[in-house]
């Protein structure tokens, strides 16, 4: 039996717990999710290192999964645009059952090996793409079909599973095993298995974005201010990075189309928006290099 499906002997009487003890059991069990991701640190670092050159050369991040795993892939993909101004067409999520499955279970969708293959072929995955295949069991047919197609296309494949020696990790270029063991509610991998996947995906995509110069220091200076909250955040980030007052930062951001990186360079180097953009272009998008910092 898969570790993720094995009944948790510590909580055999879960349904009889008093509410405080019940809540504590769920919370305490989540600690193992973080431990599992820590155990995969080296493999996550390997995935980032391998992915960055392909993505920098124009490749895409392609997430593939079913059920909770697939929805977590969708979540990671859609958040890259507002957080890092990452182009939407370059972060694709393939979910067994399609868009409908984001909101309700599509029975049997995950069982189609053929559909996984067709979905990957449908988005024309190629050698520069990075395909992240997520499956708690590590053997979901839809994901395995996608893995087959991604490997045939020459893409970099990263397999993420919550069981050791899982088919998706054994077949991928880079294997990330998040060994979370049995769940408090036996087999419910939306619990700590899902939590570990969320942490791993956040870590993987965010580290890639840092290496692509989407971050200056630890400031997310390439955000896309698509609402009032993010506009305020853009102003705050510009103030923090430059030490300039709010009025100066707001005025400069407006001149720079609310591109924080451009505004920082414009303020610090006392140049106009066009010159700041040119400096950033020569520096490969790196604020630090554009400012002449080591």
C-alpha positions as a printed NumPy array, in Angstrom:
array([[  0.   ,   0.   ,   0.   ],
       [  1.217,   3.523,  -0.814],
       [  2.406,   5.502,   2.191],
       [ -0.104,   8.24 ,   1.394],
       [ -2.914,   5.667,   1.553],
       [ -1.779,   3.83 ,   4.689],
       [ -4.114,   4.347,   7.68 ],
       [ -2.609,   6.587,  10.342],
       [ -2.345,   4.487,  13.473],
       [ -1.846,   7.506,  15.723],
       [ -5.343,   8.757,  15.024],
       [ -7.455,   5.608,  14.798],
       [-10.095,   7.217,  17.046],
       [-10.126,  10.569,  15.265],
       [-13.912,  10.739,  15.089],
       [-14.097,  10.593,  18.912],
       [-11.655,  13.431,  19.617],
       [-12.915,  16.531,  21.482],
       [-12.862,  19.521,  19.131],
       [ -9.669,  21.128,  20.531],
       [ -7.807,  17.82 ,  20.23 ],
       [ -9.245,  17.271,  16.741],
       [ -8.025,  20.663,  15.556],
       [ -4.617,  20.109,  17.171],
       [ -4.238,  16.77 ,  15.379],
       [ -4.719,  18.394,  11.983],
       [ -2.39 ,  21.293,  12.741],
       [  0.385,  19.192,  14.258],
       [  0.346,  16.792,  11.326],
       [  1.078,  19.648,   8.921],
       [  4.538,  20.04 ,  10.443],
       [  5.542,  16.908,   8.558],
       [  4.781,  18.691,   5.282],
       [  7.559,  21.195,   5.907],
       [  9.932,  18.441,   7.012],
       [  9.224,  16.575,   3.77 ],
       [ 10.063,  19.618,   1.655],
       [ 13.233,  20.241,   3.639],
       [ 14.239,  16.693,   2.811],
       [ 13.952,  17.553,  -0.88 ],
       [ 16.072,  20.72 ,  -0.697],
       [ 18.896,  19.428,  -2.893],
       [ 16.522,  18.16 ,  -5.583],
       [ 14.589,  21.435,  -5.604],
       [ 17.859,  23.324,  -6.015],
       [ 18.795,  20.985,  -8.864],
       [ 15.461,  21.703, -10.553],
       [ 15.929,  25.468, -10.271],
       [ 19.457,  25.283, -11.666],
       [ 18.34 ,  23.158, -14.613],
       [ 15.217,  25.215, -15.317],
       [ 16.659,  28.737, -15.351],
       [ 18.663,  28.516, -18.616],
       [ 15.672,  27.067, -20.476],
       [ 13.259,  29.656, -19.119],
       [ 15.731,  32.476, -19.776],
       [ 15.974,  31.254, -23.377],
       [ 12.23 ,  31.691, -23.84 ],
       [ 10.863,  28.479, -22.39 ],
       [  7.661,  28.049, -20.419],
       [  6.667,  26.606, -17.094],
       [  4.055,  23.916, -17.698],
       [  2.29 ,  22.441, -14.674],
       [  0.468,  19.108, -14.947],
       [ -1.712,  17.412, -12.355],
       [ -5.096,  16.045, -11.348],
       [ -7.364,  16.862,  -8.416],
       [ -5.696,  18.752,  -5.567],
       [ -2.257,  18.417,  -7.153],
       [ -3.511,  19.879, -10.424],
       [ -5.322,  22.737,  -8.701],
       [ -2.16 ,  23.641,  -6.812],
       [ -0.359,  23.772, -10.156],
       [ -3.029,  26.118, -11.506],
       [ -2.686,  28.335,  -8.429],
       [  1.076,  28.607,  -8.778],
       [  0.83 ,  29.389, -12.482],
       [ -1.747,  32.174, -12.227],
       [  0.063,  33.958,  -9.401],
       [  3.242,  34.455, -11.414],
       [  1.771,  37.3  , -13.494],
       [  0.78 ,  39.721, -10.692],
       [  3.768,  38.79 ,  -8.533],
       [  6.533,  38.852, -11.13 ],
       [  4.936,  40.246, -14.322],
       [  5.571,  36.82 , -15.801],
       [  3.765,  36.538, -19.165],
       [  0.606,  34.46 , -18.856],
       [  1.337,  32.431, -22.017],
       [  4.605,  31.297, -20.418],
       [  2.978,  29.746, -17.333],
       [  0.551,  27.036, -18.412],
       [ -1.413,  24.7  , -16.167],
       [ -2.86 ,  21.46 , -17.482],
       [ -5.513,  20.019, -15.178],
       [ -7.145,  16.634, -15.72 ],
       [-10.742,  17.38 , -16.657],
       [ -9.978,  20.895, -17.897],
       [-11.148,  24.21 , -16.451],
       [-14.311,  22.662, -14.998],
       [-12.169,  20.481, -12.744],
       [-10.846,  23.576, -10.996],
       [-14.207,  24.022,  -9.305],
       [-15.69 ,  20.54 ,  -9.131],
       [-14.474,  16.969,  -9.388],
       [-14.539,  15.525, -12.891],
       [-14.85 ,  11.822, -12.266],
       [-12.439,   9.596, -14.135],
       [-10.494,  12.459, -15.749],
       [ -7.284,  11.523, -13.971],
       [ -7.478,   7.957, -15.279],
       [ -6.801,   8.877, -18.904],
       [ -3.165,   8.345, -19.841],
       [ -4.042,   9.309, -23.405],
       [ -5.586,  12.654, -22.431],
       [ -2.48 ,  13.615, -20.497],
       [ -0.398,  12.944, -23.563],
       [ -2.784,  14.852, -25.819],
       [ -2.932,  17.867, -23.504],
       [  0.848,  18.231, -23.475],
       [  1.015,  17.818, -27.229],
       [ -1.812,  20.362, -27.55 ],
       [  0.237,  23.15 , -25.982],
       [  3.209,  22.26 , -28.193],
       [  5.716,  21.573, -25.436],
       [  9.288,  21.843, -26.696],
       [ 12.936,  21.502, -25.612],
       [ 13.07 ,  24.888, -23.848],
       [ 10.017,  24.177, -21.681],
       [ 10.025,  22.968, -18.088],
       [  7.194,  20.546, -17.335],
       [  6.336,  20.086, -13.649],
       [  4.357,  16.897, -13.079],
       [  2.578,  16.704,  -9.713],
       [  0.918,  13.611,  -8.266],
       [  0.594,  12.646,  -4.609],
       [  0.474,   8.953,  -5.49 ],
       [  3.115,   9.443,  -8.143],
       [  1.29 ,   7.195, -10.587],
       [ -1.751,   9.154, -11.813],
       [ -2.377,   7.968, -15.409],
       [ -3.113,  11.492, -16.712],
       [  0.206,  12.722, -15.319],
       [  2.082,   9.703, -16.623],
       [  0.703,  10.328, -20.115],
       [  1.845,  13.935, -19.878],
       [  5.292,  12.811, -18.737],
       [  5.599,  10.53 , -21.746],
       [  4.754,  13.361, -24.147],
       [  6.988,  15.893, -22.404],
       [  9.984,  13.568, -22.542],
       [  9.321,  12.821, -26.208],
       [  9.326,  16.582, -26.88 ],
       [ 12.692,  17.017, -25.167],
       [ 11.385,  19.205, -22.338],
       [ 12.97 ,  19.273, -18.888],
       [ 10.672,  17.158, -16.697],
       [ 10.359,  17.605, -12.936],
       [  8.369,  14.921, -11.151],
       [  6.845,  15.695,  -7.746],
       [  5.303,  12.877,  -5.705],
       [  4.548,  12.041,  -2.078],
       [  5.574,   8.39 ,  -2.253],
       [  9.136,   7.097,  -2.6  ],
       [ 10.147,   5.423,  -5.876],
       [  6.994,   6.645,  -7.621],
       [  6.674,   6.164, -11.395],
       [  6.461,   9.912, -12.087],
       [  9.698,  10.609, -10.223],
       [ 11.482,   7.568, -11.609],
       [ 10.58 ,   8.659, -15.137],
       [ 11.319,  12.394, -14.796],
       [ 14.659,  14.118, -15.374],
       [ 14.566,  15.484, -11.828],
       [ 12.781,  13.607,  -9.05 ],
       [ 11.349,  15.471,  -6.058],
       [  9.947,  13.136,  -3.417],
       [  7.951,  14.756,  -0.622],
       [  7.692,  11.835,   1.768],
       [  4.762,  12.975,   3.925],
       [  3.574,   9.499,   4.921],
       [  0.034,   8.694,   6.024],
       [ -2.61 ,  11.365,   6.481],
       [ -4.671,  12.118,   9.598],
       [ -7.688,  11.186,   7.477],
       [ -6.401,   8.152,   5.652],
       [ -5.823,   8.796,   1.962],
       [ -6.894,  12.453,   2.023],
       [ -3.89 ,  13.91 ,   0.228],
       [ -5.455,  17.364,   0.175],
       [ -4.008,  17.569,   3.703],
       [ -0.256,  17.493,   4.378],
       [  0.618,  15.99 ,   0.994],
       [ -1.075,  18.982,  -0.622],
       [  0.611,  21.386,   1.79 ],
       [  4.024,  19.987,   0.92 ],
       [  3.28 ,  20.352,  -2.788],
       [  2.244,  23.975,  -2.282],
       [  5.49 ,  24.739,  -0.45 ],
       [  7.562,  22.962,  -3.088],
       [  5.85 ,  24.743,  -5.991],
       [  6.166,  28.149,  -4.301],
       [  9.842,  27.461,  -3.691],
       [ 10.547,  26.222,  -7.202],
       [  8.82 ,  29.012,  -9.129],
       [  9.909,  31.812,  -6.784],
       [ 13.555,  30.724,  -6.865],
       [ 13.442,  30.633, -10.659],
       [ 12.024,  34.161, -10.7  ],
       [ 14.745,  35.4  ,  -8.34 ],
       [ 17.37 ,  34.003, -10.701],
       [ 15.627,  35.779, -13.595],
       [ 16.136,  39.136, -11.815],
       [ 12.509,  39.569, -10.8  ],
       [ 13.673,  40.444,  -7.276],
       [ 16.047,  43.146,  -6.009],
       [ 17.413,  42.255,  -2.6  ],
       [ 14.271,  40.576,  -1.308],
       [ 11.885,  43.101,  -2.87 ],
       [  9.491,  41.893,  -5.594],
       [ 10.301,  44.76 ,  -7.904],
       [  8.752,  43.255, -11.036],
       [  5.188,  43.024,  -9.752],
       [  2.301,  44.05 , -11.984],
       [  0.135,  46.634, -10.13 ],
       [ -3.267,  45.506, -11.38 ],
       [ -5.291,  46.907,  -8.468],
       [ -5.198,  49.637,  -5.828],
       [ -3.47 ,  47.4  ,  -3.28 ],
       [ -0.677,  46.564,  -5.688],
       [ -0.27 ,  50.214,  -6.69 ],
       [  0.299,  51.051,  -3.017],
       [  2.732,  48.171,  -2.802],
       [  4.606,  49.442,  -5.861],
       [  4.981,  52.85 ,  -4.221],
       [  6.143,  51.29 ,  -0.954],
       [  8.687,  49.065,  -2.701],
       [ 10.081,  51.994,  -4.681],
       [ 10.412,  54.072,  -1.512],
       [ 12.156,  51.264,   0.321],
       [ 14.583,  50.555,  -2.528],
       [ 15.503,  54.198,  -3.185],
       [ 14.928,  56.063,   0.068],
       [ 12.968,  58.673,  -1.886],
       [  9.782,  60.273,  -0.575],
       [  6.312,  59.081,  -1.553],
       [  5.568,  61.976,  -3.896],
       [  8.777,  61.429,  -5.867],
       [  8.125,  57.699,  -6.115],
       [  4.517,  58.129,  -7.248],
       [  5.508,  60.678,  -9.884],
       [  8.367,  58.55 , -11.188],
       [  6.273,  55.391, -11.226],
       [  3.65 ,  57.18 , -13.315],
       [  6.338,  58.248, -15.774],
       [  7.619,  54.667, -15.907],
       [  4.242,  53.026, -16.461],
       [  4.302,  51.794, -12.867],
       [  7.24 ,  49.51 , -13.544],
       [  9.009,  49.423, -10.207],
       [ 12.373,  48.29 , -11.568],
       [ 12.452,  51.182, -14.023],
       [ 11.403,  53.691, -11.384],
       [ 14.14 ,  52.531,  -9.002],
       [ 16.841,  52.967, -11.631],
       [ 15.417,  56.315, -12.737],
       [ 15.434,  57.704,  -9.198],
       [ 18.779,  56.323,  -8.05 ],
       [ 20.648,  57.235, -11.255],
       [ 18.688,  60.497, -11.757],
       [ 17.724,  59.645, -15.336],
       [ 14.452,  59.631, -17.253],
       [ 12.3  ,  56.547, -17.834],
       [ 13.715,  55.845, -21.291],
       [ 17.293,  55.915, -20.044],
       [ 16.368,  53.75 , -17.059],
       [ 14.776,  51.17 , -19.355],
       [ 17.892,  51.164, -21.524],
       [ 20.107,  50.599, -18.485],
       [ 17.93 ,  47.669, -17.408],
       [ 17.987,  46.181, -20.893],
       [ 21.785,  46.304, -20.99 ],
       [ 21.857,  44.694, -17.546],
       [ 19.616,  41.819, -18.61 ],
       [ 16.787,  43.066, -16.391],
       [ 18.907,  43.113, -13.239],
       [ 18.298,  46.193, -11.088],
       [ 21.539,  45.582,  -9.203],
       [ 23.614,  45.56 , -12.393],
       [ 21.743,  48.551, -13.825],
       [ 22.677,  50.491, -10.694],
       [ 26.292,  49.384, -11.   ],
       [ 26.162,  47.436,  -7.737],
       [ 28.235,  44.277,  -7.195]])
